[in-house]
Structures are given as structure tokens and as C-alpha cells.
């Protein structure tokens, strides 16, 4: 059984936004993905895709946080929920950065590609985040007829109502 892996970053994320701004953004921020020169040929053919899937390593998640297996969706606290109102779930039923292997998966809108730099929006990782891989978002990846558990559906309805009230 494989006990350890070594992954080598292919690039790095750049954004002008502070960590707190990225963490509190509901739809993500703008930024640039820099692909290191050794991997720049891998970008051939990516031009023309509207979205990409970014796999990155959450380098700011400490060793202690990798042991946490139950979390709450903290991003919803910005809508006025107390921490006790937010459902608790296992880390694998969340998109929390706190996880045994802090790997992020982000779907980003491509704003442009210039050389080995990809300008994107919807970024939900911090400046300096190492990039592990990039894949194009293609039609066969679209999921239709997905389901979520009742606890998530019920809580998300409450979130939607709070958002609608705030927009009045």
C-alpha cells in the first residue's frame, strides 16, 4: 500500500487580494495562474476553453488541522448565522480546506491566456498557492440530476432566504 506521495507544483497562484478577502468572497476573486517554464508546453490547446479545473495544494493548512475530521461550513457565517446554526459534517462532506490532504479543486472562468499566464475569475485560493494540475472543463464533466442530503438542502434554503432578505 502506498504510504506517501511526492507531488511537484507546476505553477503558482497570484492574486492581489488578501487571504481574508479571498476566504470571505462567495463567488471568488480574480487572479493569475503562473505555469512554471518547464510545464508551459502543457498549455497548448487550452486557449478557447471558457473554464478550467484547478487542483492546488492548500499550503497554509497546518499539520494540526489535517487531523480534524468534523467541520462546519464557516463560509455561511457571513450571512449572520451563528456557528451553532451551521450543520456539522464530516470533512469529506464539505469543501473545507481543513482536511487530511489539503488539496483544493476549483472551477475557474478563463479571462485570457498570455504565454504561461492564465488570467481567471472565481479564484478561491490564496496568493502563493502551489498549483498541482489544470484540466479543461468540458461538457462530459457536467453533472445533471445530482442529489444532496436533506440536511444540506434544508440549510441551503435558509441561506438563500437570508441572501434574499439582505438584497431587499
C-alpha positions as CSV (number, residue, x, y, z in Angstrom):
1,X,0.0,0.0,0.0
2,X,1.3,3.5,-0.9
3,X,2.1,5.4,2.2
4,X,3.4,8.7,0.9
5,X,3.5,10.6,-2.4
6,X,5.6,13.5,-3.6
7,X,3.9,16.0,-5.8
8,X,5.8,18.7,-7.6
9,X,4.0,22.0,-8.3
10,X,3.6,23.0,-11.9
11,X,2.8,26.6,-11.1
12,X,1.7,29.1,-8.5
13,X,-1.4,31.3,-8.0
14,X,-1.1,35.1,-7.9
15,X,-3.9,37.4,-6.7
16,X,-3.9,41.0,-5.3
17,X,-6.4,40.0,-2.7
18,X,-5.6,39.4,1.0
19,X,-6.3,36.0,2.4
20,X,-9.3,37.3,4.4
21,X,-10.8,38.8,1.2
22,X,-10.4,35.5,-0.7
23,X,-11.8,33.5,2.2
24,X,-14.9,35.7,2.6
25,X,-15.7,36.0,-1.1
26,X,-18.7,34.0,-2.0
27,X,-18.0,33.9,-5.8
28,X,-14.2,34.0,-5.7
29,X,-11.8,36.7,-6.8
30,X,-9.7,37.4,-9.9
31,X,-6.1,36.3,-10.2
32,X,-3.5,34.8,-12.4
33,X,-2.1,31.2,-12.6
34,X,1.5,31.2,-13.5
35,X,2.7,28.0,-15.0
36,X,6.4,27.3,-14.5
37,X,8.5,27.4,-17.7
38,X,9.2,23.6,-17.6
39,X,5.5,23.0,-17.9
40,X,4.4,25.8,-20.3
41,X,4.1,23.5,-23.3
42,X,1.3,21.8,-21.4
43,X,-0.9,24.9,-22.1
44,X,-1.0,24.2,-25.9
45,X,-4.7,23.8,-26.8
46,X,-6.1,25.3,-23.6
47,X,-6.9,28.6,-25.4
48,X,-10.6,28.7,-26.2
49,X,-11.9,26.8,-23.2
50,X,-14.1,29.0,-21.1
51,X,-13.4,27.3,-17.8
52,X,-10.6,25.2,-16.2
53,X,-10.4,22.9,-13.2
54,X,-7.6,23.8,-11.0
55,X,-6.1,21.4,-8.5
56,X,-3.9,23.1,-5.9
57,X,-2.2,22.4,-2.6
58,X,-3.5,24.4,0.4
59,X,-0.1,25.3,1.7
60,X,-1.4,27.3,4.7
61,X,-3.3,24.4,6.3
62,X,-1.2,23.4,9.3
63,X,-0.4,19.8,10.4
64,X,-2.9,20.0,13.3
65,X,-5.8,21.0,11.0
66,X,-5.1,17.9,8.9
67,X,-6.3,15.8,11.8
68,X,-9.7,17.5,12.0
69,X,-12.4,15.2,10.5
70,X,-15.6,17.1,11.5
71,X,-16.3,20.7,10.4
72,X,-18.9,23.3,9.9
73,X,-19.4,25.3,6.7
74,X,-17.9,28.5,8.1
75,X,-18.4,30.5,4.8
76,X,-22.1,30.8,5.8
77,X,-21.3,32.8,8.9
78,X,-21.1,35.9,6.8
79,X,-24.9,35.7,6.4
80,X,-25.5,36.1,10.1
81,X,-25.7,32.5,11.2
82,X,-24.1,31.6,14.5
83,X,-21.6,28.7,14.4
84,X,-24.2,26.6,16.3
85,X,-26.8,27.1,13.5
86,X,-24.4,25.8,10.8
87,X,-24.7,22.0,10.4
88,X,-21.6,19.9,11.3
89,X,-20.5,17.2,8.9
90,X,-17.5,15.1,8.2
91,X,-14.8,16.8,6.3
92,X,-15.4,14.6,3.2
93,X,-19.0,16.0,3.1
94,X,-17.6,19.6,2.9
95,X,-15.4,21.8,0.9
96,X,-13.5,22.9,3.9
97,X,-9.7,23.5,3.4
98,X,-9.2,21.6,6.7
99,X,-8.6,18.0,5.6
100,X,-6.1,15.2,5.8
101,X,-4.7,16.0,2.3
102,X,-5.3,19.7,1.8
103,X,-5.9,19.6,-1.9
104,X,-8.3,22.1,-3.5
105,X,-10.4,21.7,-6.6
106,X,-11.6,24.9,-8.2
107,X,-13.6,25.6,-11.3
108,X,-12.5,28.9,-12.7
109,X,-13.5,31.1,-15.6
110,X,-10.7,31.8,-18.0
111,X,-10.3,35.5,-18.7
112,X,-7.3,35.1,-21.0
113,X,-4.1,33.3,-21.6
114,X,-0.9,35.1,-22.3
115,X,2.2,32.9,-22.6
116,X,2.4,30.8,-19.5
117,X,0.0,33.0,-17.5
118,X,-3.8,32.2,-17.2
119,X,-6.0,35.1,-16.0
120,X,-9.0,33.7,-14.1
121,X,-12.0,34.7,-12.0
122,X,-13.8,32.7,-9.4
123,X,-10.5,32.0,-7.6
124,X,-11.0,30.6,-4.1
125,X,-7.3,30.0,-3.1
126,X,-4.8,32.3,-1.6
127,X,-1.9,34.2,-3.2
128,X,1.1,31.9,-3.4
129,X,-0.9,28.6,-3.5
130,X,1.0,25.9,-5.4
131,X,-0.7,24.5,-8.5
132,X,-0.7,20.7,-8.9
133,X,-2.7,20.4,-12.1
134,X,-5.0,22.0,-14.6
135,X,-7.7,20.3,-16.7
136,X,-10.2,21.8,-19.1
137,X,-13.8,22.0,-18.1
138,X,-15.6,20.0,-20.8
139,X,-19.2,19.0,-21.4
140,X,-18.8,15.4,-20.3
141,X,-17.9,16.7,-16.8
142,X,-21.3,18.4,-16.3
143,X,-23.3,16.6,-13.7
144,X,-27.1,16.5,-14.2
145,X,-29.6,15.1,-11.7
146,X,-27.3,15.3,-8.8
147,X,-28.6,15.0,-5.2
148,X,-27.7,16.4,-1.9
149,X,-28.7,15.1,1.6
150,X,-31.7,16.7,3.3
151,X,-29.5,18.4,6.0
152,X,-27.7,20.3,3.2
153,X,-30.8,21.1,1.2
154,X,-32.6,22.4,4.3
155,X,-29.7,24.6,5.4
156,X,-29.1,25.9,1.9
157,X,-32.8,27.0,1.8
158,X,-32.2,29.0,5.0
159,X,-29.0,30.6,3.4
160,X,-31.0,31.5,0.3
161,X,-33.7,33.2,2.3
162,X,-31.1,35.2,4.2
163,X,-29.4,36.3,1.0
164,X,-32.7,37.4,-0.5
165,X,-33.6,39.4,2.7
166,X,-30.2,41.1,2.5
167,X,-30.8,42.2,-1.1
168,X,-34.1,43.9,-0.3
